[in-house]
Structures are given as C-alpha cells and as structure tokens.
C-alpha cells in the first residue's frame, strides 16, 4: 500500500518556518546540522531498541518510546526534504529482508552519502530506508504518523517555552 506523506511535509514546514524565524536558522546555513541532528536521533532510536547490544539480556524500551525517537528522526528528514524542494512523497512500505541492525546501518550510510552530495536523489534513498525501519520496529505507517504528530505537539510546546 502506498502512503502519502504530503501532510507531514506541510506540518513540518510550519514548524520549520517558526524555528527559522525565531532562531535565524535558514535551511541553506543549517543543512549539515540537520543531517547530524538526524543521525543523533537515529542513534537514540537504535539505543532504545537495544538491537545491537549483544552483550545484554535487557530487552528493548517500550514501543512508544522507540517510536518517539523514530519520530524525532522523521522531523529532521522532513525538514531536509523541504530544504531540497520536496513537498510530497509517496512510499510503499515494505519489510526489508535484513535485520534491524543492518537497516539502521544502511540509514547511517545513506546519510553519509547525503552529506557528501546534498541532492534530492540521495535524500529519497535515505528517506525510503528510514521509513522502512517501521516494519522492523513492529510498527506500521499509521503508528509512525501518530508518533510524528505527538512529537510535533511537544516540539511546538518546547518552542513556546523558549527551548
């Protein structure tokens, strides 16, 4: 099933406009910072899954915690897309034939390629790989979207509070 992310781009663009104005942080001056912010959030999500912690018996954090971290990463990816002129995106969710660790590493690799060549094609590959984390996290697009909007509310509250 193809999922449209157009409304997410619109929602992110509104938040971005506020941040750009209030923090004097235009896209053209903050692209690498946005990629790094995405990578930090990707790492935080990986940490909550504990998928790489072969030395530990402790299980993953609750699904809603993992999805909140995934939504944090989505915020930065949407923002990067907007900066590149992407206004909509349709994605066919699929379960990758690799492990969660491998898919996360693929996202890191593709983010590195995006930094070296900040172009829509590199962005689309990263965005697709990131969206395809959802099934590996035991979630569907509706759950990811719900997590995004919940985090959007938190992000607006943070801006209101002088974050």
Residue, then its C-alpha position, 0 to 999 in steps of 0.5 A: x500500500x502506498x502512503x502519502x506523506x504530503x501532510x507531514x511535509x506541510x506540518x513540518x514546514x510550519x514548524x520549520x518556518x517558526x524555528x527559522x524565524x525565531x532562531x535565524x536558522x535558514x535551511x541553506x546555513x543549517x543543512x549539515x546540522x540537520x543531517x547530524x541532528x538526524x543521525x543523533x536521533x537515529x542513534x537514540x532510536x537504535x539505543x532504545x531498541x537495544x538491537x545491537x547490544x549483544x552483550x545484554x539480556x535487557x530487552x528493548x524500551x517500550x514501543x512508544x518510546x522507540x517510536x518517539x525517537x523514530x519520530x524525532x528522526x522523521x522531523x529532521x528528514x522532513x525538514x531536509x526534504x523541504x530544504x531540497x524542494x520536496x513537498x510530497x512523497x509517496x512510499x510503499x512500505x515494505x519489510x526489508x529482508x535484513x535485520x534491524x541492525x543492518x537497516x539502521x546501518x544502511x540509514x547511517x550510510x545513506x546519510x553519509x552519502x547525503x552529506x557528501x552530495x546534498x541532492x534530492x536523489x540521495x535524500x529519497x534513498x535515505x528517506x525510503x530506508x528510514x521509513x522502512x525501519x517501521x516494519x522492523x520496529x513492529x510498527x506500521x505507517x499509521x503508528x509512525x504518523x501518530x508518533x510524528x504528530x505527538x512529537x510535533x505537539x511537544x516540539x511546538x510546546x518546547x518552542x513556546x517555552x523558549x527551548 
